[in-house]
Amino acid sequence: MKWVIAFVPDEWISAARAFKEIWLASSKTRHAPVKTVVGLALPFAAGIGIHRICKVNVSADFIQGVLTVVGVLAGFVVTLMLFTGGTSGTEILNHDEARRYASKTYYLLFSQTVTLASYLICLILASTWLFMNKGSTYGTAYLYVAPFLFGSIALAVVRTVLLPAQIFERHHFAIESMVETKASEENKKLEDAQKALHELRSQRP
């Protein structure tokens, strides 16, 4: 077995370790696996239900639009993940606060990884629908993909709605840290001024 692992690309091994760490970060909350499955299954099932009830007709132009929009969103989430992992505004934190911030950041990265995965699933299903629709050998088989495609679209929409809240959390932390830093600086200046005044008074005869 070791000789097999020796030929596995290093980036694959690193990715496996990273995904393991991401999952461990999410599992620190109670009932994490159940919550994750419910958060994915409910929107997906709702999308399938909407397609079944409304009997929506899917066109190639619609799929092209889905591919374009979801592709842009996927790129945005990758950029957001780089931004979320930043340490701006953490200089003022003590050890315990820094540890809580790290845990929160890891969980946000886990959530954004799930969002990116939902986009990739949507892209795969949309591409599959388009490929089967364009290929004459598949007949109407693409119709069976449509419900799952709508499920993935609903999931992508829900995951997208969560992104502004995550962006707000990151900005809220940075802004509050800035306010605390300014308050600490002003308090220090005031203390220094009072100390200097006290020294001047003590030097008077």
WOQUIBEL-V719151 format. One line per field, one symbol per residue. psi: psi as a letter, one per 40 degrees, with the letter a starting at -180 (. if undefined). Layout:
psi=???
This chain:
psi=ddddddehidddddddddddddddddeeihfddddddddddddddddddddddefhhhidddddddddddddddddddddddddeieheedeiaddddddddddddddddddddddddddddddddddddddddhdeebfdddeddddddddddddddddddddddddddddddddddddddddddddddddddddddddddei.
